[in-house]
Amino acid sequence: MLKSIFFFLFTHFAVGLLLTIIFVSLAEIGKLFVRVTTWVAFVLVLLALLAQPFGSIRPESLLH
């Protein structure tokens, strides 16, 4: 249950950060903000996947 909460929280934050880039012009916020926001969203998605809300996925199980 807690893993699912962390997964949805981190992915929600990441999507929210990426949506701010879409709705605000680049000239208004600058390139540095876009880069930092993208990297923070990437880290949040990684943290969400590290929470393993769907159990451990082994690469060899994907081949069968």
Secondary structure, 3 states (H helix, E strand, C coil): CHHHHHHHHHHHHHHHHHHHHHHCCHHHHCHHHHHHHHHHHHHHHHHHHHCCCCCCCCHHHHHC
